[in-house]
Amino acid sequence: MTTTDQPGGEAGRALLRRGHQLFTRPCTFLRAVSSVEQLTAERIPEIAFAGRSNVGKSSLVNALINRKAMARVSNTPGRTREIILFDLGGELRIADLPGYGFARVSKAMAAGWHRLIDAYLRQRPQLKRVCLLVDARHEPHAADLEMMKMLDSAAVSYVIVLTKMDKLNATERQRAINDAGKLREVFTAIHPEFFATSAETGEGLAELRAHLARLAKPSDEGNKPG
């Protein structure tokens, strides 16, 4: 299930086609950055993916771009502490943000992560949307709520993406949908749409691609990766 304000009819189908075309374009690794000073100025629109460690972020990114191992999938929560940047056909940039909320990392590492992400959110004018991934099997964690507060403070538009929907029964699915709906009543920068997805079954991916395709440059204006 996906809640959506996307148009129906031919306009909706055209948007779905645009999303499919965009996310099947060549996706190339650009760089990994550990400080905001390493980020270069870009004019290409950028989207970012954020979520708790092991929320299924890398799996979802790989499924969106139809690659098996473009974004890194780690069995060690909290290991990745860099922002990983990809270029999608010169029309959209993807930022894979480091996972947060893992208790075993040191306070210094957690503080460093917070500084990096806060600086990224506040100093990245080409950032058009953050996809905030929340594990649908559980109610939003305190760390998720802290991330939403950070996004609100930075005035960055973000959309809730529920992951691992294939693991839920009908009652659990409805609870997850209700929980996501309640978040929109609390946080100011949250987008009215949210997406229920599964990297395993492909649920919700076409709609999420269409949503993000709205933010990309038109295909005839794409630039080469830089």
C-alpha positions in Angstrom: 0.0 0.0 0.0 1.2 3.5 -0.9 -0.5 6.7 0.1 -0.1 9.1 -2.7 -1.2 12.4 -4.2 0.2 11.4 -7.6 -2.1 12.0 -10.5 -4.2 9.2 -11.9 -5.0 8.3 -15.5 -2.5 9.1 -18.2 -0.7 11.6 -16.2 -0.1 9.0 -13.5 1.1 6.4 -16.0 3.4 8.9 -17.6 5.0 9.6 -14.2 5.4 5.9 -13.5 7.1 5.6 -16.9 9.4 8.5 -16.2 10.3 7.0 -12.9 11.1 3.6 -14.5 13.2 5.3 -17.2 15.1 7.4 -14.7 16.0 4.6 -12.4 17.1 2.3 -15.2 19.7 4.8 -16.4 23.4 4.1 -15.6 24.1 4.6 -11.9 27.7 5.3 -11.1 29.6 5.7 -7.8 31.0 9.2 -7.4 32.7 9.4 -4.0 32.5 8.7 -0.3 32.8 11.7 1.9 33.5 11.9 5.7 33.3 15.7 6.1 31.1 18.3 4.5 34.2 20.1 3.2 34.7 17.1 0.8 31.4 17.8 -0.9 31.6 19.6 -4.2 29.1 22.1 -5.5 26.6 20.5 -8.0 23.7 21.8 -9.9 22.1 18.4 -10.4 19.2 17.8 -8.0 20.0 15.4 -5.1 18.0 13.0 -3.0 19.2 11.3 0.1 18.3 8.1 1.9 18.5 7.9 5.7 17.5 5.4 8.3 18.6 3.4 11.3 21.3 0.8 11.0 19.8 -2.4 9.4 16.6 -0.8 8.4 17.2 -2.1 4.9 18.4 1.1 3.3 21.1 -0.3 1.1 18.8 -3.1 -0.1 16.1 -0.6 -1.0 18.5 1.6 -2.9 19.8 -1.4 -4.8 16.2 -2.4 -5.6 15.3 1.0 -6.8 18.1 1.2 -9.2 17.8 -2.5 -10.1 21.4 -3.3 -9.1 22.5 -6.1 -6.8 25.4 -4.4 -5.1 25.6 -0.7 -5.9 24.8 0.5 -2.4 26.7 -1.5 0.2 24.8 -4.0 2.3 26.4 -4.6 5.6 25.8 -7.2 8.3 27.6 -5.0 10.8 25.3 -2.2 12.1 26.9 1.2 12.4 30.0 0.3 10.3 29.4 2.8 7.5 30.2 6.4 8.7 30.4 8.2 5.3 28.0 9.7 2.9 28.1 7.7 -0.3 27.3 9.6 -3.5 26.0 8.2 -6.8 25.1 9.7 -10.1 21.9 8.5 -11.9 22.2 9.2 -15.6 23.3 12.8 -15.0 19.8 13.7 -14.0 19.7 12.9 -10.3 22.3 12.4 -7.5 21.7 9.9 -4.8 23.3 10.3 -1.3 23.3 7.2 0.9 23.7 8.5 4.4 25.3 6.5 7.2 23.0 4.5 9.4 22.1 5.9 12.8 20.8 4.7 16.1 23.1 1.8 16.8 23.8 1.6 20.5 27.3 0.1 20.3 29.0 3.0 18.6 31.0 5.3 20.8 29.7 8.7 21.9 32.4 10.3 19.8 31.4 8.5 16.7 27.7 9.3 17.3 28.6 12.9 17.8 30.7 12.9 14.6 27.8 11.4 12.6 25.4 14.0 14.0 27.8 16.9 13.0 28.3 15.5 9.5 24.6 14.9 8.7 23.5 18.2 10.2 26.1 20.1 8.2 25.1 18.1 5.0 21.4 18.9 5.5 22.0 22.6 6.1 24.6 23.2 3.4 23.3 21.3 0.5 20.9 23.5 -1.5 20.5 21.0 -4.3 19.1 18.5 -1.8 15.5 18.2 -2.9 14.2 15.3 -0.7 15.3 12.9 2.0 13.8 9.5 2.0 13.6 8.5 5.7 13.4 4.8 6.0 11.5 3.3 9.0 11.3 -0.4 9.7 7.6 -1.3 9.3 7.8 -4.1 11.8 8.2 -1.7 14.7 6.9 1.6 15.8 9.2 4.5 14.9 12.2 4.4 17.2 13.4 7.3 19.3 16.3 7.7 16.9 13.9 8.0 14.0 12.1 10.8 15.9 15.4 12.5 16.6 16.2 12.4 12.9 12.8 13.9 12.0 13.5 16.7 14.5 16.9 17.3 12.8 15.2 17.4 9.3 12.5 19.8 10.6 15.2 22.1 12.1 17.1 22.1 8.8 13.8 22.7 6.9 14.6 19.8 4.6 11.6 18.1 3.0 11.4 14.4 3.7 9.2 11.5 2.9 8.6 8.4 5.2 9.4 5.1 3.5 8.3 2.0 5.4 10.6 -0.9 4.7 10.1 -4.7 5.0 6.4 -4.6 4.5 6.6 -8.2 3.2 7.3 -9.4 6.8 3.9 -8.1 8.1 0.5 -9.7 8.3 -2.6 -7.7 7.5 -3.1 -6.4 11.1 0.6 -5.4 11.4 0.5 -3.7 8.0 -2.4 -1.5 9.1 -0.7 -0.6 12.3 2.4 0.5 10.3 0.3 2.6 8.0 -1.5 4.2 10.9 1.8 5.0 12.7 3.2 6.7 9.5 0.1 8.7 9.2 0.3 10.0 12.7 3.8 11.3 12.1 2.5 13.8 9.6 0.5 15.4 12.4 3.6 16.1 14.5 6.5 17.0 12.2 6.5 20.1 10.0 8.9 19.3 7.1 7.4 15.8 6.5 5.9 15.3 3.0 2.2 14.4 3.0 2.9 11.2 1.0 4.5 8.1 2.4 5.4 4.8 0.8 5.1 1.2 2.0 7.8 -0.8 0.4 9.6 -4.1 0.2 13.0 -4.6 -1.5 12.2 -8.3 -1.6 8.8 -8.2 -3.5 9.2 -4.8 -5.1 6.1 -3.4 -3.4 5.9 0.4 -3.6 9.1 0.8 -5.6 7.4 2.0 -8.8 5.5 4.7 -6.9 8.6 5.8 -5.0 10.5 6.1 -8.3 7.7 8.2 -9.8 7.7 10.4 -6.7 11.5 11.0 -6.9 11.5 11.4 -10.7 9.5 14.6 -10.2 12.6 16.1 -8.6 15.1 15.1 -11.3 16.4 17.3 -14.2 14.6 16.6 -17.5 16.4 13.9 -19.4 17.7 16.3 -22.1 19.3 18.5 -19.5 21.3 15.7 -17.8 25.0 16.2 -17.2 27.8 13.8 -17.2 28.9 12.6 -13.7 31.5 15.0 -12.1 
